[in-house]
């Protein structure tokens, strides 16, 4: 997880602390095999979502988006709404949410009881209420990355999360950033270890085509190395920057304006990666507003004929 996104979630906890609601999973949605979805990660319009989530979702829907992915779940609330309330907001605006981001931490797994904490169980239950197909963790504890045994144990927790999600008709997923492609343990890249040691029937990889670039990762190589493992993409392009969103010298930009062949990657993912969720994400805007970027990016993806 990038520092900017981690700070965003920490601020969310302060702003959106609220009461819990009775868990519900009556609306769990089964994954529709290979149904193509083009959506937007709401982190792309995070400031607008905090200012006025309802108006922002209406604007997103008016542009032609049908699917969104959340990046805000704190104290059982999403952008100030309970899961059932947010589901109604989505329904009223004609939107669906097949996936969402909530970080799975070491603290969510009780080693002695071999059970997830109530907090994580509620995360999965609320995701089912929202009609999600995938519950996706966008990162991991930094201390997990220090040893092979620690990373192996955490990969096992991914499998356990996948088993829990399966009970609700969903799958667990992991979303990469940049460190997985630059850091090694036991002389293996971290991303190799994660992919090799997670159960493909219950755990998906959500491949962010941009995050890896500054660390030397090239999405084409990973799609070809692990065909079928990437049902979901974050469709993202990158340009050189002085510092970069993750400190590696690259910022995200409008699709087709950067150094990544995002169009080619999407078609490769569709052909051999098992990809059917294409989630547009842009975190830096080069003088445009986030909503302007969202509109341009949707038009670009549609023009590709995906």
Protein Blocks (a to p, Z undefined) as FASTA:
>chain_A
ZZklmmmmmmmmmmmgccdddddfklcccddehiacddddfklmmmmmmmommlmmmmmm
mnopabdcdfbdeehiaehiafklmmmmmmmnopacfbccddddfklpcfklopacfklm
mmmmmmmmnopabdcdebddfklmmpmklmmmmmmmmmmmmmmmmmnopacdddddfkmm
mbccehiafklmmmmmpcfklpccdddfklmmmnopafklmmmmmghiambacddddddd
fkopnonopacddehiambdfklmmmmmmmmnopabdcdddfbeghpafklmmmmmmmmm
mmnoZZ
